[in-house]
Amino acid sequence: MLKRKIDKLVSSGKGTQLIWLLIISTLALGGALVYALAWNNSQFGWRETLAIFLDPGNFMLGANEGHEWFSLFLALLSIFLFSALLVSTFVNVLENVGVSVREGKRRYNFNHHILILGSGNKLQHIIDSLKNDNRDIVVMSPNPVSSNEKIIYYNGLRDSYEDLCSTHADQADMIYIIGEDKEFGHDSRSLQTLDMLKDICKSAKHDIYCYLSISEIGTQEVFQYSRQTDTSHLLLVDIINDYEYYAEQLMVGTDFLPIIKTGQDKTCHIIIIGTGKSAQSVAYTAAHICHYPSFTEFGRKTEISFIGTGMKEFKDMLIISRPHLFSMSTWTYDSFEGNKEIHNANNGDILDVTWNFIDARVESIAARSFINSVLENKDNDARIVVCGKNDTEVTEVALHLPHSAYDTPSIALFIENSTALIDKARATKMYGNLVVFGPAAANDDALFQKRSLLGQRVNYIYDKSFSDSPSETAEQAWYKIPEAHKYSSIYCANAMPLRRLCYDLSMSDRRQLYEVEHRRWLISELIMGYAPGAITDKEKFIHADIVAFDALPPAEQEKDKTIIDNIDKICRQ
């Protein structure tokens, strides 16, 4: 029993330990004073007792005659209490503090810090990007995170109001809501976090940039449908779909996509092996960007082909979620049994993107024959993207494609974790064209700030040209519009870098450029869920301008002209 009591005392918190030390010391000193006063001896009274207790060095053999043993006992007791127990207590206190810090239980006051809510795979990229930033970085997560002099770890839940308050979110400069990897209800919890932050930050004394990372396409759709802007708080919110973001990292402002210039009779063909969210995001991002002069000159449409098992279900899901996009597009479906379904575009076939769905294992003869036929056709400028259920599957597919695939400029692989095996493969001559995108890839925009920069410029041009009350800065204009308008501006901006490489911007007659911007807008609006209609009703996602460029009213044609005429301003470094 005594041993258990002692162990409990030693392992208790610092407050308990100090209290017990104070009690024992007080009792010991009181007992010694009572003993000394009982003698009422002028040579050894309470002054001498107190002197030896507080400073054992005052004890001397031969002194305090008649009380040597008491003096010795008093000196040893003092040494024990103040040297042994006190040092031990403070060592234990420091150990407890260290454990509390490592476990994220300590709380501090912060101001103008960077708050990261979650410890998912984006965390390290964010921290690496902030290495030259002098501000404190607070990371709150239920999962352990290594702390250092710059990174402070808080153990807590991002959807707990109490935990959020402890981070002093209303005093932060930037907040990143990234969540945890593969957690159940990721987006719902992050949206709850955002709602609580809006309430907490009502008392903020300055604007706070907030970046919300989501993983479900359905969540993004909800924001795209929302036409309202919430300005009841000081959070400046940007919402990023993870998979769309990774696809943009692969294709926007990079050398991955084909460059097909004016006068070149070529077809851009994107082969996507796999299904799921990553494959869908790659396809839609390519559809936003890949609008080439070869369409108006030679009638060549960009082709996007999916290859994989379960393709019928994937195709049906895409068509159900974006019925007007696929009703207005030409698409084909090759079934597992070898049957072919062809859908011809309605509404005059005004789009310059077509779709193919091949229901076959990539190892099958049918799939490999299709890949070879695309790659061996000299009229095609093809790229391959591999998206699988996991990194192992992606790697296996990438290493066993038809040999003609390794002669293409690039094969992109969606990798979530380690790139070690891919890096070794790339060192060989055969697999030198493999490139990695996704969570495991290097990231030069981990802070999500470059992503919206061009979009802000597009929106600012619209705001200055067509708004009744234009904003003074691009940032002001950006944060007064709903998320749906932000997406539209970003999709417009994403196409600009490639367009500058493919089109002659010095041409005196720019009608071709105005038309290609309209075709890009058609695809983007249809992907966002808009339907054609006689009268525009943005609340119901119906737009009367989903027609050919020639059928547009002059005022709407002017909008495309305004964007193209400012392309250099949008794309400036």
RAUR-V882723 format. One record per backbone hydrogen bond with DSSP energy under -0.5 kcal/mol. NH is the residue of the N-H (numbers start at 1). CO is the residue of the C=O. If there is no record, write none. Layout:
{{NH:CO} {NH:CO}}
//
This chain:
{{5:1} {6:2} {7:3} {8:4} {9:5} {10:6} {11:7} {12:8} {12:9} {17:13} {18:14} {19:15} {20:16} {21:17} {22:18} {23:19} {24:20} {25:21} {26:22} {27:23} {28:24} {29:25} {30:26} {31:27} {32:28} {33:29} {34:30} {35:31} {36:32} {37:33} {38:34} {39:35} {39:36} {40:36} {41:36} {41:44} {42:40} {44:41} {49:45} {50:46} {51:47} {52:48} {53:49} {54:50} {55:51} {58:55} {59:56} {63:60} {67:64} {71:67} {72:68} {73:69} {74:70} {75:71} {76:72} {77:73} {78:74} {79:75} {80:76} {81:77} {82:78} {83:79} {84:79} {85:80} {86:81} {87:83} {88:84} {89:85} {90:86} {91:87} {92:88} {93:89} {94:90} {95:91} {96:92} {97:93} {98:94} {99:95} {100:96} {101:97} {102:98} {103:99} {104:101} {105:100} {106:100} {112:171} {114:136} {115:113} {115:174} {116:114} {116:138} {117:115} {117:176} {118:116} {118:140} {120:179} {123:120} {126:122} {127:123} {128:124} {129:125} {130:126} {130:127} {131:128} {133:130} {137:150} {138:114} {138:136} {139:137} {139:152} {140:116} {140:138} {141:139} {141:154} {148:151} {152:137} {152:150} {153:151} {154:139} {155:104} {156:141} {156:154} {160:157} {161:159} {164:160} {165:161} {166:162} {167:163} {167:164} {168:165} {169:164} {171:168} {172:169} {173:113} {174:113} {175:209} {176:115} {177:175} {177:211} {178:117} {178:176} {179:117} {183:180} {186:183} {189:185} {190:186} {191:187} {192:188} {193:189} {194:190} {195:191} {196:192} {197:193} {198:194} {199:195} {200:196} {201:197} {202:199} {203:200} {204:201} {205:170} {208:234} {209:173} {210:236} {211:175} {212:210} {212:238} {213:177} {213:211} {214:212} {214:240} {220:216} {221:217} {222:218} {223:219} {224:220} {225:221} {226:222} {230:228} {231:229} {236:208} {237:235} {238:210} {240:212} {242:214} {242:240} {245:241} {246:242} {247:243} {248:244} {249:245} {250:246} {251:247} {252:248} {253:251} {254:251} {260:258} {261:259} {262:502} {264:261} {265:263} {266:264} {267:379} {269:267} {269:381} {270:303} {271:269} {271:383} {272:270} {272:305} {273:271} {273:385} {274:272} {274:307} {280:276} {281:277} {282:278} {283:279} {284:280} {285:281} {286:282} {287:283} {288:284} {289:285} {290:286} {291:289} {293:260} {295:292} {296:292} {297:293} {298:294} {299:295} {300:294} {301:299} {302:352} {303:268} {304:354} {305:270} {306:356} {307:272} {308:358} {311:308} {314:310} {315:311} {316:312} {317:313} {318:314} {319:315} {320:316} {321:317} {322:318} {323:320} {326:322} {327:323} {328:324} {331:343} {332:355} {333:341} {334:357} {335:333} {335:339} {338:335} {341:333} {343:331} {344:342} {346:327} {349:346} {354:302} {355:330} {356:304} {357:332} {358:306} {359:334} {359:357} {360:308} {360:358} {364:361} {368:364} {369:365} {370:366} {371:367} {372:368} {373:369} {374:370} {375:371} {376:372} {377:373} {377:374} {378:376} {380:377} {381:267} {382:380} {383:269} {384:410} {385:271} {386:412} {387:273} {387:385} {394:390} {395:391} {396:392} {397:393} {398:394} {399:395} {400:396} {400:397} {401:398} {405:402} {406:403} {407:404} {408:405} {411:433} {412:384} {413:435} {414:386} {415:413} {415:437} {423:419} {424:420} {425:421} {426:422} {427:423} {428:425} {431:425} {432:429} {434:431} {435:411} {437:413} {440:415} {441:438} {448:445} {452:448} {453:449} {453:450} {454:450} {456:452} {457:453} {458:454} {459:455} {460:456} {461:457} {462:458} {463:459} {464:460} {465:461} {466:462} {467:463} {477:473} {478:474} {479:475} {480:477} {481:478} {484:223} {484:226} {485:482} {486:482} {487:483} {488:484} {489:485} {490:486} {491:487} {492:488} {493:489} {494:490} {495:491} {495:492} {496:493} {497:493} {499:495} {500:496} {501:497} {501:498} {502:498} {503:499} {505:503} {507:504} {510:508} {514:510} {515:511} {516:512} {517:513} {518:514} {519:515} {520:516} {521:517} {522:518} {523:519} {524:520} {525:521} {526:522} {527:523} {528:524} {529:526} {530:525} {531:541} {533:543} {537:542} {540:537} {542:537} {543:531} {546:543} {547:545} {551:548} {552:549} {556:553} {557:553} {558:554} {559:555} {559:556} {560:556} {561:557} {562:558} {563:559} {564:560} {565:561} {566:562} {566:563} {567:564} {570:566} {571:567} {572:568}}
//
